[in-house]
Amino acid sequence: MSLILLTIKGISYSQTQSGAYALVLSEMEGTRTLPIIIGAFEAQSIAIALETEIRPPRPLTHDLFKTFSDTFDINIKEVIIHKLVDGVFFSSLICEREGKEEVIDTRTSDAIAIAVRFNSPIYTYENILDKAGIYLKVEEEMAFENKQESTEITIKLDEALDNDTKSKFSSLTLKELNIQLNNAVTDENYELAAKIRDEISNRS
């Protein structure tokens, strides 16, 4: 069965599970999307890997995995989402070292967080897209907005910002916002850092 190449379309707060996120993958050569429910830590890790303006002061777990792999000359060739059972996706890391391949079982959220750091392709099979794929025409019903290119990430942070937080940011100067952004990153409060970053971007 042939593999279908996927790209990260975006991340949104889950409408069905409190405290969870929906990671949306889309097929490169078609119109289907593959929504996967992931935890907050994994969503944060994926978002940080795709974000160019926010860098954690200390490596996250997936950053450590990347450093470890680079140190021992291990390359992640690709990620394959190969099974779907009772709504749970199963994935594999295809690793290579000194010409030898190894297949490692992994959670899909971890696999994608690692793939982003290695710039590795993400694949799935036709039968999985048939089971769980959603055509883009229903995208609005899922509240996913394609505001950026398909290779960029869209995080709807406005839903998490109440009026008090918005007014607090709006009263700050750009210099003050940048100071708060640096402080948030230093404190490893990446959710707050992302909100401040969005406020800075909105003023640009």
Rosetta blueprint (number, residue, H / E / L):
1 M L
2 S L
3 L E
4 I E
5 L E
6 L E
7 T E
8 I E
9 K E
10 G E
11 I E
12 S E
13 Y E
14 S L
15 Q L
16 T L
17 Q L
18 S L
19 G L
20 A L
21 Y E
22 A E
23 L E
24 V E
25 L E
26 S E
27 E E
28 M L
29 E L
30 G L
31 T L
32 R E
33 T E
34 L E
35 P E
36 I E
37 I E
38 I E
39 G L
40 A H
41 F H
42 E H
43 A H
44 Q H
45 S H
46 I H
47 A H
48 I H
49 A H
50 L H
51 E L
52 T L
53 E L
54 I L
55 R L
56 P L
57 P L
58 R L
59 P L
60 L L
61 T H
62 H H
63 D H
64 L H
65 F H
66 K H
67 T H
68 F H
69 S H
70 D H
71 T H
72 F L
73 D L
74 I L
75 N E
76 I E
77 K E
78 E E
79 V E
80 I E
81 I E
82 H E
83 K E
84 L E
85 V E
86 D L
87 G L
88 V E
89 F E
90 F E
91 S E
92 S E
93 L E
94 I E
95 C E
96 E E
97 R E
98 E L
99 G L
100 K E
101 E E
102 E E
103 V E
104 I E
105 D E
106 T E
107 R E
108 T H
109 S H
110 D H
111 A H
112 I H
113 A H
114 I H
115 A H
116 V H
117 R H
118 F H
119 N L
120 S L
121 P L
122 I E
123 Y E
124 T E
125 Y E
126 E H
127 N H
128 I H
129 L H
130 D H
131 K H
132 A H
133 G L
134 I E
135 Y E
136 L H
137 K H
138 V H
139 E H
140 E H
141 E H
142 M H
143 A L
144 F L
145 E L
146 N L
147 K L
148 Q L
149 E L
150 S L
151 T L
152 E L
153 I L
154 T L
155 I E
156 K L
157 L L
158 D H
159 E H
160 A H
161 L L
162 D L
163 N H
164 D H
165 T H
166 K H
167 S H
168 K H
169 F H
170 S H
171 S L
172 L L
173 T L
174 L H
175 K H
176 E H
177 L H
178 N H
179 I H
180 Q H
181 L H
182 N H
183 N H
184 A H
185 V H
186 T H
187 D L
188 E L
189 N L
190 Y H
191 E H
192 L H
193 A H
194 A H
195 K H
196 I H
197 R H
198 D H
199 E H
200 I H
201 S H
202 N H
203 R H
204 S L
